[in-house]
């Protein structure tokens, strides 16, 4: 698994982690924002009117309402990205990462408007009478680029696992285990059965379920978040100041947090922003293709609301909870994932300024970094190291009170451990101690710093369960529409079976590996879609102008 994770990290570095990807993503949104004259601002009010059904026509073709299409798409985006993803972005890039999530959402509102409109325009009715749409259809039917459509559909199937399935199951299981103590495999298995029961009903049942889950989960999460924000009200101002101030300076070291560069915060904020709202990824158009309307532009306007609700509202609330509570820069007791852990040569501490500078350069991959991975052996007696000449880092921080155990009974280990290129060779050794934490575990801890105290973590667990489970439901639909396009309706059932089994497996897999897989899958899906909508930019502008011409004629006072 470590070798596979190394491969994924290499791919992530070449794609989502590469310097050029955030510029491509934000650049596309910026281009369409200017090209279409800020539709996310001009059409915002109209979008709310459309989603309430004000302009609905009974004769329109489709499988579901505007509202249910919106909640289905939102259920696909409002998930671990809003709970674990925000925490992961702040853990990596500091407060400034939240600013770049905002920027991604603002320009993403336009990107989503464009991709949903074009995809809805070229949707088709399948043999069973249901609607099928998505970027693969405009790529095929309008651009005559079958190869690009196939590439996108394959990437959609991969992303249905890497975005909608594996990270969701993994975060649910981790959160439920830490909060209630339930075995991750049991949690994954039970939810896997429920998932199978829902997705067998197709878009009608999926839309019905998500239209009930989304409002409920948003309300529960909001109540818990406000309890923390009001309990730490004096820290809200400084939190906002740090988000804005660190954009141009990078985040300085504070507590166990060793700092982050401007470039790293930008890259990770944009990357996590995309994971959260999926603007440009091409997933939401698949859900919106089922909406009952003959006006593709009106459905595109409905989709403008998604990044606003998902990122600018929900992710901001999560970010303020984490920043105002202060837990993001504190070390906490946890079990170390091997992929988060690195043993480096030399003795360093985060209380010494010169050591901080050296560690800062190392974890941010700067050219000035002088720290190297440790190679050799360390001696352990009764779970404690008695060797010197090395420092154990976990989750981008200097680990403290480190303990080495083995077996189900967590017996204290005694003996020598071989270390090669900073990693332990022995697989059955469990390493624990105090370090920074990230993802859903960090958010759950932050929710205990409010009026509800320790009970706050239950809100995160319940919220995460609803958020992530609804995301898995929505993404199963995206994947089966892609399979329908690639191999026909007969391929859908085998896909759903594999999807459910993968959901169960992910409950007991490595957290960091799953996040890295999702980061790679997102970019593989996004790039073909961005190319496609850019090629159809003129048609998009013409469609918008035609929509308003027709609208004014039909609604003349």
C-alpha positions as a printed Julia matrix, in Angstrom:
557×3 Matrix{Float64}:
   0.0    0.0     0.0
   2.87   2.4     0.73
   4.18   1.88   -2.82
   0.72   2.57   -4.24
   0.46   5.7    -2.1
   3.84   6.89   -3.36
   2.57   6.46   -6.94
  -0.58   8.44   -6.13
   1.46  11.21   -4.51
   3.61  11.4    -7.63
   0.5   11.67   -9.84
  -1.02  14.28   -7.51
   2.2   16.27   -7.75
   1.99  16.17  -11.55
  -1.74  17.04  -11.64
  -3.68  18.62   -8.76
  -0.56  19.42   -6.79
   1.2   20.95   -9.79
   1.69  24.72   -9.92
  -0.36  25.09  -13.11
  -3.6   23.36  -12.06
  -5.01  26.08   -9.77
  -4.35  28.64  -12.49
  -6.22  26.54  -15.07
  -9.18  26.05  -12.72
  -9.45  29.61  -11.46
  -8.49  30.99  -14.87
 -11.43  29.23  -16.51
 -13.84  30.59  -13.91
 -12.34  34.07  -14.18
 -12.56  33.99  -17.98
 -16.24  33.03  -18.02
 -17.02  35.48  -15.2
 -15.71  38.35  -17.33
 -16.93  36.89  -20.64
 -20.5   36.5   -19.35
 -20.38  39.71  -17.26
 -20.51  38.27  -13.73
 -23.51  35.94  -14.02
 -23.01  34.71  -10.44
 -23.95  38.22   -9.3
 -26.45  39.29  -11.99
 -28.47  36.08  -12.02
 -28.3   35.21   -8.31
 -31.81  36.43   -7.44
 -33.32  34.87  -10.56
 -31.71  31.54   -9.65
 -33.63  31.46   -6.34
 -36.86  32.21   -8.19
 -36.26  29.35  -10.64
 -35.44  26.82   -7.91
 -38.71  27.61   -6.08
 -40.62  26.6    -9.21
 -41.87  30.08  -10.09
 -41.34  29.53  -13.82
 -42.05  25.79  -14.03
 -44.08  24.35  -16.92
 -45.97  21.07  -16.51
 -45.21  20.1   -20.1
 -41.42  20.15  -19.6
 -39.55  16.87  -19.95
 -37.48  15.5   -17.11
 -37.42  13.16  -14.13
 -37.36  15.52  -11.15
 -37.94  19.14  -10.02
 -35.42  22.0    -9.97
 -35.25  21.76   -6.18
 -34.64  18.03   -6.14
 -32.02  18.33   -8.88
 -30.33  21.01   -6.76
 -30.44  18.91   -3.59
 -29.15  15.86   -5.46
 -26.24  17.89   -6.82
 -25.69  19.46   -3.39
 -25.7   16.04   -1.77
 -22.88  15.16   -4.15
 -20.85  18.2    -3.11
 -21.8   18.75    0.53
 -19.86  15.95    2.12
 -16.47  15.28    3.66
 -15.08  18.24    1.73
 -17.08  20.52    4.0
 -16.08  18.75    7.21
 -12.8   16.93    6.59
 -11.7   18.84    3.49
 -11.73  22.29    5.1
  -9.82  20.93    8.09
  -7.31  19.28    5.75
  -6.81  22.53    3.8
  -6.18  24.55    6.99
  -3.91  21.8     8.33
  -1.81  22.01    5.15
  -1.91  25.68    4.25
  -3.01  27.53    7.36
  -5.84  30.1     7.53
  -5.08  31.49    4.05
  -6.23  28.22    2.48
  -9.81  29.19    3.41
  -9.51  32.38    1.34
  -8.56  30.37   -1.74
 -11.52  28.09   -1.13
 -13.7   31.22   -1.27
 -12.07  32.36   -4.51
 -12.58  28.91   -6.02
 -16.26  29.03   -5.05
 -16.89  32.55   -6.38
 -15.46  31.84   -9.82
 -16.77  28.29   -9.61
 -20.33  29.63   -9.52
 -19.82  30.78  -13.12
 -18.02  27.61  -14.16
 -20.87  25.5   -12.85
 -23.43  27.73  -14.58
 -21.66  27.08  -17.9
 -21.13  23.34  -17.56
 -24.68  22.64  -16.37
 -26.25  24.74  -19.13
 -24.27  23.08  -21.93
 -24.75  19.59  -20.54
 -28.49  20.05  -20.08
 -28.78  21.37  -23.64
 -27.43  18.13  -25.1
 -29.03  15.61  -22.73
 -30.77  12.54  -24.19
 -33.7   10.32  -23.28
 -32.62   6.72  -22.68
 -34.45   3.56  -23.69
 -36.17   3.33  -20.3
 -37.53   6.88  -20.64
 -35.21   8.55  -18.13
 -32.92  11.46  -18.94
 -29.16  11.1   -19.27
 -26.81  14.04  -19.47
 -23.43  15.36  -18.53
 -20.34  16.75  -20.25
 -19.82  13.52  -22.22
 -22.99  14.27  -24.17
 -22.04  17.77  -25.31
 -18.53  16.51  -26.08
 -20.0   13.77  -28.24
 -23.13  15.36  -29.76
 -21.92  18.96  -30.18
 -18.12  18.9   -30.35
 -17.96  15.56  -32.2
 -15.09  14.61  -29.92
 -16.03  11.06  -29.02
 -12.54  10.39  -27.64
 -12.87  13.27  -25.18
 -16.36  12.12  -24.17
 -15.08   8.6   -23.51
 -12.11   9.95  -21.54
 -14.44  12.06  -19.41
 -16.87   9.19  -18.8
 -14.04   6.88  -17.72
 -12.72   9.61  -15.41
 -16.25  10.02  -14.0
 -16.39   6.33  -13.08
 -12.97   6.61  -11.41
 -14.02   9.8    -9.62
 -17.24   8.2    -8.41
 -14.97   6.01   -6.3
 -12.19   8.54   -5.61
 -14.51  11.44   -4.79
 -17.96  10.16   -3.91
 -17.31   6.75   -2.44
 -13.98   6.02   -0.74
 -13.34   9.3     1.15
 -16.95   9.45    2.31
 -16.97   5.93    3.75
 -13.53   6.37    5.28
 -14.45   9.59    7.07
 -17.79   8.24    8.3
 -16.11   5.16    9.79
 -13.27   7.16   11.4
 -15.69   9.67   12.91
 -18.14   7.05   14.23
 -15.27   4.99   15.7
 -13.7    7.97   17.49
 -17.07   9.19   18.79
 -19.02   6.01   19.57
 -16.31   3.32   19.46
 -18.03   1.23   16.76
 -15.9   -1.01   14.57
 -15.26   0.68   11.17
 -15.99  -2.53    9.28
 -19.38  -2.92   10.98
 -20.23   0.73   10.21
 -19.15   0.33    6.59
 -21.11  -2.88    6.16
 -24.37  -1.51    7.58
 -24.18   1.66    5.53
 -23.18  -0.37    2.48
 -26.46  -2.29    2.69
 -28.44   0.97    3.05
 -26.54   2.48    0.14
 -27.43  -0.47   -2.05
 -31.12  -0.2    -1.15
 -31.22   3.48   -2.15
 -29.24   3.43   -5.38
 -31.18   0.49   -6.81
 -34.15   2.85   -7.13
 -32.39   5.13   -9.63
 -32.67   8.91   -9.86
 -36.28   9.09   -8.65
 -35.52   7.44   -5.33
 -32.13   9.16   -5.06
 -33.7   12.6    -5.57
 -36.45  11.84   -3.06
 -33.98  10.74   -0.38
 -31.5   13.58   -0.89
 -34.23  16.24   -0.9
 -34.99  15.2     2.69
 -31.42  14.57    3.89
 -29.81  17.81    2.64
 -31.99  20.33    4.56
 -31.89  18.18    7.71
 -28.12  17.74    7.7
 -27.54  21.45    7.04
 -29.72  22.41   10.04
 -28.01  19.96   12.43
 -24.55  21.07   11.35
 -25.41  24.77   11.59
 -26.68  24.44   15.17
 -23.5   22.69   16.29
 -21.23  25.14   14.49
 -22.96  28.22   15.92
 -22.51  26.77   19.42
 -18.73  26.84   18.88
 -18.59  30.18   17.06
 -20.59  32.03   19.75
 -18.59  30.38   22.52
 -15.4   31.7    20.9
 -16.81  34.96   19.58
 -13.73  36.94   20.63
 -11.63  34.83   18.24
 -13.8   35.35   15.12
 -12.26  38.74   14.27
  -8.67  37.46   14.55
  -9.67  34.37   12.53
 -10.94  36.49    9.64
  -7.84  38.7     9.94
  -5.59  35.64    9.67
  -7.47  34.33    6.63
  -7.08  37.62    4.77
  -3.68  38.65    6.14
  -1.95  35.34    5.45
  -2.96  35.4     1.75
  -0.01  37.66    0.89
   2.47  36.52    3.53
   1.91  32.81    4.03
   0.95  31.41    7.44
   3.55  31.83   10.17
   4.44  29.08   12.63
   2.19  29.0    15.67
   1.92  26.3    18.3
   2.57  22.91   16.72
   1.84  24.33   13.24
   5.18  24.9    11.52
   3.9   27.36    8.91
   3.01  27.27    5.21
   4.14  29.22    2.16
   1.86  31.43    0.06
   2.12  29.01   -2.86
   1.28  25.98   -0.71
  -1.79  27.65    0.82
  -2.95  28.73   -2.66
  -2.5   25.28   -4.15
  -4.12  23.37   -1.3
  -6.95  25.87   -0.89
  -7.91  25.7    -4.56
  -7.54  21.92   -4.6
  -9.74  21.44   -1.52
 -12.17  24.06   -2.82
 -12.68  22.0    -5.96
 -13.13  18.85   -3.89
 -15.78  20.66   -1.87
 -17.92  22.32   -4.57
 -16.84  20.34   -7.68
 -17.2   23.42   -9.92
 -15.58  22.54  -13.24
 -15.4   18.86  -12.44
 -18.48  18.07  -14.53
 -20.33  16.02  -11.92
 -23.27  18.32  -11.09
 -24.41  18.55  -14.75
 -25.25  14.85  -14.6
 -27.74  15.45  -11.77
 -29.18  18.61  -13.32
 -29.8   16.83  -16.61
 -32.74  15.09  -14.91
 -34.53  18.37  -14.1
 -37.92  19.09  -15.67
 -37.29  22.11  -17.87
 -36.98  22.94  -21.53
 -34.65  25.85  -20.76
 -31.04  24.68  -20.22
 -29.95  28.18  -19.13
 -32.52  28.26  -16.31
 -31.14  24.98  -14.94
 -27.64  26.43  -15.24
 -28.78  29.33  -13.07
 -30.02  26.94  -10.41
 -26.52  25.46  -10.25
 -25.04  28.89   -9.44
 -26.4   28.38   -5.94
 -24.37  25.22   -5.3
 -20.86  26.64   -4.73
 -22.43  29.5    -2.75
 -24.23  27.15   -0.35
 -21.53  24.5    -0.3
 -18.35  26.55    0.05
 -19.08  30.19    0.81
 -21.58  29.26    3.55
 -20.9   25.76    4.88
 -17.11  25.65    4.4
 -16.75  29.12    5.91
 -18.7   28.01    8.97
 -16.45  24.94    9.33
 -13.34  27.08    8.88
 -14.43  29.57   11.54
 -15.18  26.74   13.98
 -11.68  25.3    13.49
  -9.82  28.63   13.57
 -11.74  30.21   16.46
 -11.4   27.09   18.63
  -7.61  27.05   18.15
  -7.41  23.25   17.84
  -5.78  23.42   14.36
  -2.44  24.52   15.86
  -2.48  22.27   18.93
  -1.08  18.75   19.3
  -3.48  16.0    20.28
  -3.17  12.33   21.18
  -3.69  10.1    18.14
  -2.55   6.96   16.35
  -0.13   7.83   13.54
  -0.92   6.79    9.96
   2.27   5.59    8.24
   1.6    7.91    5.31
   1.51  10.9     7.73
   4.68   9.86    9.55
   8.31  10.61    8.66
  11.48   9.97   10.65
  14.22  12.5     9.82
  17.92  12.59   10.63
  18.93  14.97   13.42
  17.28  16.2    16.61
  14.78  19.02   16.19
  12.2   20.75   18.36
   9.47  23.2    17.46
  10.34  25.37   20.48
  13.68  26.44   18.94
  13.45  29.14   16.25
  16.33  27.81   14.12
  14.81  24.31   14.25
  11.44  25.75   13.25
  13.0   27.37   10.19
  14.67  24.11    9.16
  11.44  22.14    9.66
   9.45  24.81    7.8
  11.72  24.46    4.77
  11.48  20.67    4.9
   7.69  20.24    5.17
   7.07  22.92    2.52
   9.53  21.3     0.08
  11.68  24.41   -0.26
  14.99  24.3    -2.12
  16.71  25.53    1.04
  15.69  22.43    3.0
  18.66  20.76    4.69
  16.83  18.03    6.61
  17.06  14.49    5.21
  15.2   11.23    5.96
  16.69   8.99    8.63
  18.26   5.64    7.76
  19.32   3.18   10.42
  17.92   1.5    13.53
  16.21   2.83   16.64
  16.14   1.01   19.95
  12.78   0.69   21.74
  12.34  -0.39   25.37
   8.84  -0.84   26.84
   7.32   1.2    24.04
   9.7    4.16   24.41
  12.66   5.03   22.22
  16.06   5.22   23.92
  17.89   6.13   20.69
  18.98   9.61   19.61
  19.97  11.3    16.38
  16.52  11.38   14.82
  13.17  13.21   15.04
   9.78  11.68   14.4
   7.4   13.93   12.5
   3.71  13.17   12.18
   1.08  15.2    10.37
   3.61  17.92    9.52
   4.53  18.46   13.19
   7.11  17.26   15.71
   5.59  14.27   17.51
   5.66  14.12   21.31
   5.14  11.37   23.92
   5.63   8.75   21.21
   4.75   5.13   22.06
   5.4    1.94   20.06
   2.98  -0.97   20.53
   1.91  -4.15   18.75
  -0.94  -6.66   18.71
  -4.63  -6.33   19.49
  -3.84  -5.83   23.19
  -1.5   -2.93   22.4
   1.48  -4.58   24.09
   4.5   -2.33   24.56
   7.22  -3.1    22.03
  10.83  -3.8    22.96
  13.53  -4.28   20.36
  15.18  -2.64   17.36
  13.23  -1.06   14.51
  14.8   -0.58   11.1
  14.15   2.7     9.33
  14.71   3.16    5.56
  14.29   6.57    3.93
  12.36   7.84    6.94
   9.84   4.98    7.09
   9.51   2.04    9.48
  10.04  -1.34    7.81
   8.09  -3.36   10.39
   4.38  -3.27    9.48
   2.79  -4.59   12.67
   4.06  -1.8    14.92
   1.5    0.83   15.97
   2.94   4.29   16.66
   0.96   6.81   18.7
   1.57  10.07   20.51
   0.79  13.76   20.34
   0.87  15.67   17.04
  -1.3   17.86   14.88
  -4.38  16.12   13.5
  -6.37  16.75   10.34
  -9.49  15.9     8.34
 -12.74  14.99   10.1
 -10.97  14.25   13.4
  -9.84  17.89   13.61
 -13.34  19.22   12.9
 -14.87  16.85   15.47
 -12.42  18.11   18.1
 -13.2   21.73   17.23
 -16.92  21.09   17.79
 -16.19  20.13   21.41
 -14.96  23.68   22.13
 -18.45  25.21   22.22
 -21.52  25.32   24.41
 -22.21  21.62   23.89
 -18.77  20.59   25.2
 -17.79  17.0    24.48
 -21.26  16.35   23.07
 -20.34  18.57   20.13
 -18.43  15.74   18.51
 -21.71  13.82   18.21
 -23.05  16.59   15.96
 -20.03  16.22   13.67
 -20.42  12.46   13.58
 -24.13  12.68   12.76
 -23.56  15.52   10.3
 -20.7   13.68    8.65
 -22.78  10.53    8.43
 -25.59  12.39    6.64
 -23.29  14.57    4.52
 -21.04  11.76    3.38
 -23.74   9.16    2.9
 -25.77  11.51    0.71
 -22.62  12.24   -1.31
 -22.08   8.54   -1.9
 -25.69   8.23   -3.06
 -25.36  11.08   -5.56
 -22.04   9.9    -6.94
 -23.4    6.42   -7.57
 -25.83   8.08   -9.97
 -23.02  10.01  -11.69
 -21.09   6.79  -12.13
 -24.01   4.76  -13.48
 -24.82   7.51  -16.04
 -21.21   7.36  -17.18
 -21.38   3.57  -17.39
 -24.59   3.89  -19.41
 -22.8    6.13  -21.86
 -19.76   3.85  -22.09
 -21.23   0.34  -22.08
 -25.0    0.68  -22.07
 -27.7    0.06  -19.39
 -26.59  -3.54  -18.74
 -23.35  -2.31  -17.18
 -25.14  -0.3   -14.48
 -25.98  -3.17  -12.1
 -22.43  -4.64  -11.98
 -21.13  -1.1   -11.4
 -23.51  -0.58   -8.47
 -22.43  -3.87   -6.88
 -18.74  -2.92   -7.1
 -19.6    0.56   -5.82
 -21.23  -0.83   -2.68
 -18.37  -3.27   -1.98
 -15.82  -0.45   -2.41
 -17.79   1.63    0.08
 -17.46  -1.15    2.66
 -13.73  -1.66    1.94
 -12.92   2.05    2.3
 -14.2    2.07    5.86
 -11.03   0.28    6.99
  -8.49   1.77    4.54
  -5.8    4.39    5.16
  -7.15   7.96    5.49
  -4.32   9.78    3.76
  -4.19   7.27    0.9
  -7.9    7.81    0.26
  -7.54  11.59    0.23
  -4.63  11.36   -2.23
  -6.61   9.04   -4.51
  -9.51  11.49   -4.52
  -7.19  14.39   -5.37
  -5.88  12.54   -8.44
  -9.33  11.41   -9.6
 -10.76  14.93   -9.4
  -8.17  16.39  -11.76
  -8.42  13.52  -14.25
 -12.13  14.31  -14.54
 -11.86  18.11  -14.47
  -9.39  18.81  -17.28
 -11.46  17.34  -20.17
 -14.53  19.23  -18.94
 -12.72  22.58  -18.75
 -11.43  22.08  -22.28
 -14.92  21.26  -23.54
 -16.72  24.26  -22.04
 -13.99  26.61  -23.26
 -14.45  25.36  -26.82
 -18.18  26.12  -26.53
 -17.79  29.59  -25.01
 -19.47  31.4   -27.93
 -22.46  29.06  -27.91
 -22.8   29.61  -24.17
 -23.0   33.39  -24.58
 -25.53  33.02  -27.39
 -27.65  30.67  -25.26
 -27.72  33.15  -22.36
 -28.71  36.04  -24.62
 -31.42  33.95  -26.29
 -32.78  32.88  -22.9
 -33.26  36.47  -21.74
 -34.81  37.49  -25.07
 -37.35  34.68  -24.78
 -37.91  35.33  -21.08
 -38.7   39.01  -21.64
 -41.15  38.19  -24.43
 -42.94  35.57  -22.33
 -43.13  37.66  -19.14
 -43.96  41.07  -20.53
 -46.02  43.04  -18.07
